[in-house]
Amino acid sequence: MSVVLRDVRPWGAQATDVMLDGGAIAGMGAALPAPPGATEVAGRGRILLPSFSDVHVHLDSTRLGLPFRPHTGSPGVWNMMLNDRQNWRNAEATIAERATLTLGAMIERGTTRVRSYAQVDVDAGLERLEAVLAAKQEHRDRADVDIIAFPQAGLLRETGSPEILEEALKLGADVVGGIDPCALDRDPVRHLDIVFGLAEKYGVPIDIHLHEPGQLGLFSAELILERTKALGMQGLVTISHGYGLAELPAGQLQDLVDRMGALDVSMATVAPAGAPLPLQQLVAAGVRVGLGQDGQRDYWSPYGNADMLDRTWQLAFTSRFRADQLIEHCVAVATIGGAAVLDPRAPRLGSVADRPGLAVGDPAHLVLVSGDSVTAAVMDRLPDRTVIHRGTVVADNLALV
């Protein structure tokens, strides 16, 4: 069915009508005639944006909707993983119930494209993956969800980890994950042998958590780039977090960013505190960058609320942006930037001034938000939103439809 959006402002521009048909934007203009049987949506002067793309979320550990609990983790990836391991089975609801609720809340707030992790290890087996698969199935008509088989405990510290990772790919995971090849597994060659080997065998992309600092992070990143080039996996590899990038000397950082752009290795950030990710350098080098919410009030952190508009505010804040153009760029990263991480064939951001995703022929993955301008919408983060996936309204006013 056709849908006509009345009185909307694409990227905050002048008000217009927008026609949706066949899951795509079919026309734009003043007072568009509605085809017989078309649904009309009152835009009321709201801003029309591409829907959000969360490219880094852990639906398998969420506690949204459950009673708040004290944070019990201690510093370090391994220690935090052990804390999660000690607690996740004792939650007041199953993982499938929690993942389904959180994914629904994300959709209600404007996210219709998702890449979620599912921890697979000798403790959880495939249980957490199966739960995220169930959430994906429940919301299959409201959002597109890719699932990463994620070895949170590493691949070499516990016997049987690589075999479980491969079983996850057989069960239906879309992406193979890795984590801190040096700092956690202490053998980057073997770790990357496994990750890239499985990616080749099953024809899937790669997403590697890289928490490693400074020169250690640079070393791991360079190894990832070498593998990407040697195996011809341009466009299929994502480095998540990449905290160490912001700590590098200017010359090393520019060289790394240029190589990432040349090899089409993308980045996913969660807008952490501390030194900001060099967003402007990355986009200038042609690196695809997306945004994610990470954990959602889970055993790792009390933060997270399923709202990518809120995380966009955080990206702008931690990047120390004040100019409208740069804050709008954060919105572009959170929407079309992430969509290009999920699908390297999708249009990517060409500069900080680029505002794609709302032209005739573009997919009708859209969100209407309230605000005087795009920057105002980020600052206020009001609840009056309408969410559209594949040309169909799937949520309105923070409720699924």
N, C-alpha and C positions, 0 to 999 in steps of 0.2 A: 504494500500500500504506500501511496505517496503521503508525505508529511510536509506541511508548509509552516515554517517558523515566521511569525509575524513580529515586526518591529524589534529586530535584534541588531546589535552593533558588533560586527566581526572585528575581533582584536580591538574593540573600543572605538571603532570608526563611526561614520554616519549610519543612522538607522536604515535598515532595509528589510526586505523579506527574503527568505531562503527556502528553496524547494529541495526536498530530499526524495530520491526515488531509486530503487534498486540498490539500496545500501550505500549510495553515494550522493554528493551534492550535485543536484541536477540544474540549478538555476539560481540567480540572484537578481533582485531588482525591486523597485517600488511597486506596491500593490499587485503582486503576482496573482494571477487567477488560480484558484484551487481546482485541480482536476476532480471529477466526480468521485465521491467516496473518500477523498483525502482527509486526513486528520490535520486540524489546525492547532498550533501551539502558540499561546499568547506569550510573546517575548517580553512585553512591557518595558522595552528599552534596555533590557539586560545585555550584558556583554557575551558574545558568542566566542568560544574558544574550542580548539581541539580538545578532546577528553584527555585526562591525565594518563600517563603511562608509568606505572610503578615497576621499575626494573630491578629492585632489590628489596624484597620483603620475605620474612620468615613466617609464613602462615602456619607452619607446623609447631611453633612455639608460643603463639599468641595466647594472651589471657584477657583480651578485651571482653567485656560483658560479665566477667567474674569478679568476686570481691577483691579489692586491692590488698596486696600482701607486701610485707617488708622485703627489701632487697637483701638477698643472702649471699650473693656472689662475691668472690674475691678477685683481685686483678690478674690478668693474663688469660689468653684464649683457652688454655688447657684447664685452668681452674674454673673458669666460667662454664666450660663445657661439662665439667664434673658436677657443678652445682645444678645445671639444667638436668643432667642425668639422674640426680638424686631426687628431683622434684616433679618431673613432667607427668609421671604416671598417677600422681596423687591429686591432680586438679579436680575441680568440682564438675567438670564436663569432659567428654571425650575430645580427642584432638580433632576428629572430623566435625563435631559440633562447633568447636571453637574456630576452626579454620573456615567453616561455612559462614558463621556469623560475621567474622572479621572481613571476609571477602565481600559479603553483602554490604557491610558498612562502608567499605572502600568504594563500591559501585554507587551507593547512595550519595556519596560526596563527590563523585565525578570521575572515578578511575575505571576505565573499561579495558585497559591493556596491562597485563601483569606478568612479571616473571618472579615466581616464588621458589624459595629453597625448600627442600625436604631432606632432613637429616637422615642419612643411612649409615649405620655402623653396626658393630657387633652387639651393642646393647639394644638398639631400637629395631634392628633388622630392617624390614620394609614397612613396618607399621605406620611410621610417620608419613612416608610417601603415599601409602594407600589412603590416609586421611586427607591429604591435599588433593589427591586424585578425586576423592568423593566431593570435596568442595568445588573443584573445577567442574565436575559433572552437574552439580546442583545449579550452578550459575552459568551453564554453557551458553544460554541465549542472552546473557547480560554482559559477558566479558570474555575476552580471549586470554587464556592463561597458559603460560609455558612453565614447566616444572623442572627445576635443577636437582638432580641427584647429588647431594652435597655431603662430602666426607668431613663433617665438622671435627671429628677426632683425628683427622689425618688418615693417611693410607698405609703407613709403615709402622706405627706404634702398637697396633693390635692385629694379631693374626686373623686373616679372613676378610680384612677391610676391602681390598680390591675386588674380591669375589662378590661381596654384597653390592658394591658400586655397579658392577656389571649386571647383576640381577635386577637392579633398579632400572637400568636402561631397557632391559628386556620387558619389564613390567609396564613401561610406558613413559618414563621420564624423557623430557625433550632435550635436556642439556646436561652435559657432564661437568661436575664441579671439581675444584681443587682449592687448597688453602695453604698459605705460608710454607712453600716448599723447603725453605731453609730453617726458619725459626721453629716450626712445629715438627716437621718430619726429619729435618737435619740431613736430608739427602735429596737435593733438588733434582738431580738427574733421574733417580728412580721414580720420584714422585711425578715428574713431568712425563716420563716414559709411560706410566700407567694412564695418566689423564689424556694425553694426546693419542696414545694407542687406542683407547676406548672410543675417543671421538672419531678416529679414522675408521675403526671397525664398524661403528653403528651410524656413521654419517650424521653426527650431531655437533652443535656448537659447544664451546667451552666457556666457562665462567670461573675465574680464579679469585678467591678472596686474598687480598694482599695487605695485611696489617703491618708488614715489616717496615722498620724505620730506615730513613736515610740511605746510606750506601748499601745496606743489606737489601732493602727494598729495590734499589736500582739494579743490583746484581740479579735478583729474581726476575725483575721485569725484562732485563736484557735476555735472560735465558728463554723467557716466554716469547719474546720477539724473534729470537733465533729459530725456535721451533716453528713458529707461525710461518716464517719465510721458507724454511726448509721443506715443510710439508704442504705448502701452498694453501694455507688456511686463512688467507686474507679475508676479512669480513666476518669471520666465524669465532673470534676470540674476544672476550671481555675481561678486563681487569677491574675488579670491584674494590672499592675503598681507595687503594693506592695512596695511603697516608704519607708514605715516604717521599712522594713527588714534591710536596710543598717544602720539604726540608733540604732539597738539593741546591747546590750552587747554580747560579743563573745559566752558565754555559752547559752544564750537564743536563739541567732541566730542559732547555731548549732542544738539545740534541735528542733526548729521549722522546719529547713530544713530537718532533719532526719525524722520527722513525716510526712512532705509533701511527701518525697520519699516513705515512707512506705504505705501511703494512695493513692499514685499516683495522687496527686493534682499538676497540672501543673502551669507554670507561663508564662505570656506574658509581655514583657517589651518594652518600646519605646525608650530606651537609653537616659533617661533624664539627664540634668545637675545635679550636686550635688553628693552625695555619690553614688558610683556605686553599681549595683546589684552584689552580690557575685557569679558570674557565675561559678567559679571553684568549690566552695562548693556545689552549686546546682547540677552540673553534677555528682560530686562524690557521692552524695546521691541518684542519680537516678531520680532526678526531671526533667521532660520534660520542656524545656524552649524554647520559640519562640520570635521572634522580629516583631514589627509592626511600622507603620509610624504615627499612631494616626491621628490627624486632618491634612487636606491638605490646607494650606493657607485659613483658614476659619474664622468664627467669634470668635473663641477661640484663634487663634494664627496665625501669619504671616508666620510660618514655614511650610515646606512640599513641596515636588516636585515630588511625585509619583515614586521615584527611591529607591528601597530597597538596591541597592548597595551603595548608598549615606548614607542610614540609617545604613548600616553595618559599614561604616567608622565611623559614630557617635558612634556606640556601642563600637568599638575598642578604640576610642579616650576617651570617658567618662569612660571606664574601665581602662584607663591608660596603655594599652597594647602597647608594642613595638616589642616583639619577634614574629617572623613569625608564630610559632605554635599557639600562642594565637590569633593573627589576623585572621589566618585561622579558628580557632575555632569560631570566630564571624561569619564567612561565613557559617560554619556548622550550627550554631544556626539559622541563617537567612534563611536557606534552609531546611535541613532535620530536624533540631530541631523544626521548626514551623510545618512541615508536621506531626510530631509526636504529637504535641499539637492538631492539627485538627483531627487526627485519632490515638487514643492510641494503635491501633494494628500495626501501622507502626513502622519500626525500629527506635530506639531512640539512641541518642548519649551516648556512654559508657564511654568516657573520653575526655579530651581536645585534644587528639591526634586522635580521631575517625573521619574518613572521609567517611561516607557511602553514598549510593544513586546512585552509578555508576557501580554496578555489574550486570552481566547478570541476567535477571529476574526482575530487579528493574523497576518501572514505568518510562516510557520515558517522564518525565517532566524535561526539561533540558534547559540550557542557555549557549551559547558560549560568552565569554568575552575576550577582548584583554588585554595582559599584559605579562611581562617577567615571573612573578610568580603570585600566588594567592594574595599575599600581594600587589604586584605592581598593580594588577587589582583593589584592594580596594582603594589604594592611588590615582590612576589616574582616575578611573571611566569613561573610554572612551565609546563613543557612538557605536562603532562597535560591535553589539550584534545580535545574532540570537536566537530566542526563540521557544521552541518546547513543545507542550502540547499533551499528549496522542500519541506521536510518529509522530505528524504533525507539520510542521513549521507554526507558527501563527503570528510571527512578525520578521522583519529583518531590521537592521539599523534604529531602533527607528520608525518603521512604521508597522502597522498591515498588514497582508497579508491574 
